[in-house]
Amino acid sequence: MKQIAIAAAAGALMIGGAFATQSAPKDQADIEVSNPLVGGAAMLPDQGLMENISHSPDNTKFAAALERSGVAKALTPGGTFTVFAPTNAAFTGVPTDKAALARAMGYLVVRGRYDSQALLRDINQQGGQLRLKTLEGGVIIAQMNGPTNILLMDEKGGSADIAVYDVYQKNGVLQVIDRMLQPGPASQVAGL
């Protein structure tokens, strides 16, 4: 069994080095992790995404919006997802209308497990930019921002850095981001 130890302080530094040459884990059974704390709270790899997000004091606004929008129901343990979770400080410009809120929350979720290894590998294989199709139907672009940082760009030209990498869950991985990402206009999303 592959063993990957991920420490909170070393996670971002390892992104530019050793992780780039290893293949991404195939499933949760291939991973033994020590998750970083998020907002001082333990993130348990044997719990689901919503369970852990709900326990993070830094992501309370995001967790509540996932519930209000109905997107939390999509994050069931039967699927595998990557969630780009903005911190409370970054959680701005969020619509109050339920349909628009569901679109905004679905834009922060990608099917599949994109930990730092998978992101780095795929960014390199795609020539420096990786297009991630969101649950909402839009696209987030991932690219390198220096030797050790992954930058995410939204459809409106905004960007966010991953502040806490690779928080493993039984049904995916959580990447905590420092700014809110927004989907583009509905007509733009339909054409992607």
PLY file of the C-alpha trace (Angstrom):
ply
format ascii 1.0
element vertex 192
property float x
property float y
property float z
element edge 191
property int vertex1
property int vertex2
end_header
0.00 0.00 0.00
1.28 3.43 -0.88
1.79 5.62 2.11
1.73 9.36 1.68
2.28 11.46 4.76
1.01 14.98 4.34
1.85 17.50 7.03
0.13 20.87 7.19
3.35 22.87 7.24
5.09 20.89 4.51
2.17 20.34 2.13
2.68 23.43 -0.02
6.45 23.00 -0.13
6.19 19.41 -1.32
4.00 20.40 -4.24
6.88 21.68 -6.33
9.11 18.73 -5.45
8.47 15.11 -4.65
4.75 15.01 -5.35
5.18 16.03 -8.99
6.95 12.76 -9.86
4.59 10.35 -8.09
1.36 9.06 -9.55
-1.89 10.14 -7.93
-3.56 7.75 -5.50
-6.22 5.62 -7.19
-8.65 5.57 -4.28
-8.92 6.18 -0.55
-7.62 2.66 0.22
-4.25 3.65 -1.29
-3.82 6.55 1.13
-2.72 6.75 4.73
-2.83 10.38 5.66
-2.35 12.81 8.44
-4.66 15.61 7.34
-3.80 19.22 8.03
-6.02 21.09 10.46
-8.51 23.46 8.86
-9.34 26.44 11.02
-7.79 24.58 13.94
-10.23 21.67 13.52
-9.20 18.09 12.80
-10.28 16.84 9.40
-10.83 13.09 9.64
-10.15 11.10 6.45
-12.80 8.51 7.38
-15.56 11.16 7.33
-17.35 12.62 4.32
-16.76 16.02 2.77
-19.83 17.66 4.34
-19.06 16.25 7.78
-15.56 17.73 7.76
-16.48 21.03 6.09
-19.20 21.50 8.73
-16.60 21.10 11.51
-14.23 23.75 10.15
-14.60 27.13 11.88
-12.97 28.74 8.82
-15.65 27.44 6.41
-18.95 27.92 8.27
-20.41 30.30 5.64
-19.51 27.88 2.85
-20.97 24.87 4.71
-24.23 26.75 5.35
-24.45 27.81 1.69
-23.87 24.22 0.52
-26.80 23.13 2.71
-29.10 26.04 1.70
-28.40 25.52 -2.00
-28.98 21.76 -1.95
-25.47 21.05 -3.29
-24.59 19.29 -0.02
-26.89 16.43 -1.07
-24.73 15.87 -4.18
-21.66 15.33 -1.99
-22.76 11.89 -0.92
-20.24 9.22 0.06
-21.18 7.28 -3.11
-19.39 9.81 -5.33
-15.87 11.20 -5.38
-15.38 14.96 -5.47
-12.87 17.75 -5.11
-14.28 20.76 -3.28
-12.62 24.18 -3.50
-13.80 25.66 -0.21
-13.42 29.41 0.32
-12.66 30.57 3.84
-15.21 32.74 5.66
-13.09 35.82 4.89
-13.14 34.93 1.17
-16.84 34.08 1.03
-18.11 37.24 -0.68
-20.37 38.11 -3.58
-22.59 35.09 -2.98
-26.15 35.30 -4.34
-29.12 34.92 -2.01
-31.51 33.49 -4.63
-31.57 29.68 -4.18
-31.06 28.83 -7.88
-28.17 31.29 -8.24
-26.70 30.07 -4.94
-26.88 26.44 -6.15
-25.05 27.46 -9.32
-22.36 29.31 -7.34
-21.85 26.39 -4.91
-21.87 23.79 -7.71
-19.14 25.80 -9.43
-16.80 25.04 -6.49
-17.17 21.26 -6.85
-15.40 19.02 -9.38
-16.05 15.31 -9.89
-13.01 13.17 -9.06
-10.15 13.34 -6.58
-7.77 16.18 -7.47
-5.12 16.28 -4.79
-1.92 18.26 -5.34
-0.26 15.31 -7.08
-3.07 14.89 -9.58
-3.30 18.65 -10.20
0.45 18.96 -10.81
0.56 15.92 -13.06
-2.41 17.04 -15.13
-1.25 20.68 -15.34
2.08 19.44 -16.71
0.45 16.97 -19.12
-1.90 19.68 -20.42
0.89 22.14 -21.23
0.61 24.33 -18.15
-3.16 24.76 -17.80
-5.73 22.26 -16.61
-9.43 22.82 -17.33
-11.57 21.37 -14.54
-15.25 20.90 -15.36
-17.36 21.84 -12.36
-20.51 20.16 -11.08
-22.38 23.28 -12.19
-21.12 22.83 -15.78
-18.53 25.60 -15.89
-14.74 25.48 -15.95
-12.06 26.36 -13.42
-8.54 26.65 -14.82
-5.65 25.40 -12.67
-2.08 26.47 -13.40
1.17 26.97 -11.56
1.86 30.29 -9.86
5.55 29.95 -9.13
7.33 26.69 -8.34
5.16 25.59 -5.39
1.72 27.19 -5.69
-1.33 26.22 -7.73
-3.49 29.12 -8.93
-7.17 28.67 -9.80
-8.90 31.01 -12.25
-12.65 31.39 -12.64
-14.75 32.30 -15.69
-14.97 35.96 -14.66
-11.19 36.43 -14.54
-10.90 36.11 -10.77
-8.25 33.96 -9.15
-7.63 32.10 -5.91
-4.67 30.34 -4.35
-5.02 27.05 -2.54
-4.33 27.96 1.08
-4.62 24.45 2.58
-3.84 21.55 0.26
-4.95 17.93 0.24
-7.45 17.47 3.05
-8.53 13.90 2.31
-12.07 12.67 2.96
-13.65 9.27 2.40
-15.46 10.67 -0.66
-12.89 13.08 -2.06
-10.48 15.83 -1.22
-10.90 19.34 0.12
-8.75 22.23 -1.12
-9.24 25.40 0.96
-8.99 28.56 -1.16
-8.30 32.16 -0.23
-10.77 33.88 -2.60
-14.24 33.15 -3.94
-14.41 31.73 -7.47
-17.45 32.71 -9.57
-19.06 31.06 -12.60
-19.46 33.10 -15.77
-22.77 34.05 -17.34
-25.13 31.15 -18.01
-24.81 31.63 -21.79
-21.01 31.33 -21.51
-21.25 28.15 -19.43
-23.64 26.50 -21.91
-21.07 26.96 -24.69
-18.22 25.22 -22.84
0 1
1 2
2 3
3 4
4 5
5 6
6 7
7 8
8 9
9 10
10 11
11 12
12 13
13 14
14 15
15 16
16 17
17 18
18 19
19 20
20 21
21 22
22 23
23 24
24 25
25 26
26 27
27 28
28 29
29 30
30 31
31 32
32 33
33 34
34 35
35 36
36 37
37 38
38 39
39 40
40 41
41 42
42 43
43 44
44 45
45 46
46 47
47 48
48 49
49 50
50 51
51 52
52 53
53 54
54 55
55 56
56 57
57 58
58 59
59 60
60 61
61 62
62 63
63 64
64 65
65 66
66 67
67 68
68 69
69 70
70 71
71 72
72 73
73 74
74 75
75 76
76 77
77 78
78 79
79 80
80 81
81 82
82 83
83 84
84 85
85 86
86 87
87 88
88 89
89 90
90 91
91 92
92 93
93 94
94 95
95 96
96 97
97 98
98 99
99 100
100 101
101 102
102 103
103 104
104 105
105 106
106 107
107 108
108 109
109 110
110 111
111 112
112 113
113 114
114 115
115 116
116 117
117 118
118 119
119 120
120 121
121 122
122 123
123 124
124 125
125 126
126 127
127 128
128 129
129 130
130 131
131 132
132 133
133 134
134 135
135 136
136 137
137 138
138 139
139 140
140 141
141 142
142 143
143 144
144 145
145 146
146 147
147 148
148 149
149 150
150 151
151 152
152 153
153 154
154 155
155 156
156 157
157 158
158 159
159 160
160 161
161 162
162 163
163 164
164 165
165 166
166 167
167 168
168 169
169 170
170 171
171 172
172 173
173 174
174 175
175 176
176 177
177 178
178 179
179 180
180 181
181 182
182 183
183 184
184 185
185 186
186 187
187 188
188 189
189 190
190 191
